[in-house]
């Protein structure tokens, strides 16, 4: 196989597999060098984690900063977030020494063998050290890390997922106690960022949007200090060049016209979707021993694989993540709005009102609920407002539209039909 990018579908990528994001990489490094705390905003599957990981690698190679990547996806409390940050410093001995020094009085009995104990016991000991007053523990931790011999960059990945758990306390609805805890944590984090400015910089990102979550909880003020950094899907020419290099490397007979048809079908060049499609085409060629491809074969792979059971396993995350973000009361509305957009081809605001009345309780504030759900769908890259029509929305991705229609379209009654039925009744 010729030297070039590998088709790695799913995990974060680096090196030659990190394709044509140099401009975004340089911009993010410049943001951090200018001492900004960054909120990385991007739709699902466009390569947020790859961009952050590559940024941290570049900064580590430069040798002026320490870089720590903290995955909060499995955490559900401020205490767990502080423990996760502590553990993430372990590979960097100058930072790990600061951590063990901060918690030395609470690690009695294991301090002498701290490098030998297993991760489970270490996690338990750190949770015990943080328990009681997580804010004071977090302050001491960051103050200690700020005194390291180099400035520090901390990435909190999946912070929105963690906050969603905090807000809903593992249930379907935002609770008063969950909101209070989330407010305390975000306010503490904002103050910590300000207190350690110049020594610690933060990147916040996640597979679901932070802004819609804090907005639903009435906590938007707690993240106003973060500098937004937007990452979008590939431009079409970048996606085409990636497909061309993959085709060359994997010896797949993919002409410019066929690459164009693949991108037409996807409609929005999310890197993960481009990689998925190429993977299925390449597998089909190998399985059938095909020496040539044509448009009919490309379209057949799209229907049978991208929209079939295999594609469903890859794309189901779009539905599952959405259901995690929205509360129990908003989920039916989100599903029916997306189905309307998929089946009809667009969603008007008036159609949204009709659907909200149909699937929400009579006592609900339909207008407000519609705007909250639309906010999430727009922010997280499901829908976009048509540039030529105010209040008319359509899917950003043709692939997700086609997949959603196939999954949910049967039996859907469009808003116009519902209105006719109501008038006839």
C-alpha positions, 0 to 999 in steps of 0.5 A, a space after each residue: 500500500 502506498 504511503 498515506 493516510 489510513 482509513 481509521 474509523 472511530 478513534 482519534 487520529 494523528 500524524 498522516 491520518 490527521 488530514 488537512 486540519 493545519 489551519 485549525 491546529 494553528 488557530 487553536 494554538 494561537 488562541 492558547 498562546 494568547 492566554 484564552 480559555 477555549 470552548 471548542 464548539 463543533 457538531 458530532 463526529 467532525 474530529 474534535 478529539 483529534 484536533 485537541 489531541 494533535 494540538 496537545 502533541 504539538 505543544 508538548 513537542 514545543 516544550 514550553 507547556 505541560 498538557 493534560 487531557 482529562 476524559 470526564 465521560 464516566 464522571 458524575 460529580 465535581 469530586 469525580 472530575 477533580 479526581 480525574 484531573 489528578 489522575 491525568 497528571 500521573 504520566 507527567 512526574 513534575 505534575 504528579 509530584 505536585 498532586 501527591 504533595 497537595 494530598 499528602 496528608 490525606 494519603 497517609 499509609 500509601 504515600 511510600 508506595 504511591 507509585 506501586 498501588 493499582 489504579 483502583 486503589 489510587 482512585 479510591 484514595 483520591 476520592 477520599 482525599 477530595 471528599 468533604 469539600 471538593 472546592 477547597 480540594 480543587 483550589 489546592 490542586 490547581 494552585 499546586 499545578 500552577 506552581 509547576 516549572 512550566 505553564 499548564 494546558 488542561 483539556 476537559 473532554 466530555 464536560 457537557 456529558 458530566 454536567 448533564 449527569 449532574 443536572 439530572 442526577 442520573 434521572 430524566 429531569 433536571 433537579 433543583 439539587 442537580 442545578 445547584 451542584 452544576 452552578 457551584 461547579 461551573 462557578 468554581 471553575 470560572 473563578 479557578 480559571 481567572 485565579 490561575 490566568 497566565 499559568 493554566 489554560 483550559 480547553 472545554 469540549 465534548 460530543 454534546 454541546 455545552 451551551 444548550 445544556 447550560 442554557 436549559 439549566 439557566 446557567 449560561 452566565 457561568 461559561 460566558 468567559 470562555 472563548 468560542 472556537 468553532 470546528 466544522 466539517 471538511 470543505 468538499 475539496 478537502 474531503 475529495 482529496 482525502 478520498 483520492 489519497 485513500 483510493 490510491 493507498 488502498 488501490 480502490 478504483 475511485 475516479 473523480 466522478 465516483 468520489 463526487 457521487 459519494 460526497 453528493 450522497 453524504 451531503 455534508 463532509 463529516 470526516 467520520 462519514 467520509 471514512 465510513 463510506 470509503 470503508 464500505 466501498 473498499 470492503 465491497 471491492 475486496 469481497 466482490 473482487 471488483 476491478 472497476 466501480 460505477 455509480 450504481 455500485 456506489 449508490 448500492 453501497 450507500 443504500 445497503 451499508 450506510 443506511 443498513 444495519 452496519 451503518 445504523 450501528 455507526 449512526 445510532 449515536 446521533 439518536 442516543 446522544 440527543 436523548 441524553 441531552 434532552 429531558 424526558 419531557 422534550 424527547 418526543 418532540 425532538 424525535 418528531 421534529 427530526 422525522 418531519 424534517 426527514 420525511 417532508 424535506 424541511 421543517 417550518 416553525 409553524 409545523 413545529 408548533 403543530 407537532 409540539 401541540 400534538 406530542 406535548 401535554 396540554 399544560 406545556 408551554 409549547 412555544 418555549 419547548 419548541 425553541 429549546 429543542 430547536 436550539 439543541 438541534 441547531 447547535 449540535 448539527 442536526 438541523 440548519 436554518 435555510 439561508 433563503 427562508 427564515 424559520 424553515 429548517 432542514 437537515 445539515 447532513 443528507 446522510 443523517 436525513 436519509 438514515 433518520 427517514 429510514 429509521 423513523 419515517 414509517 407511519 409519520 403523519 406530517 404537520 400539514 396532514 395533522 392540521 387537516 385532520 384537526 380541521 375535519 374533526 
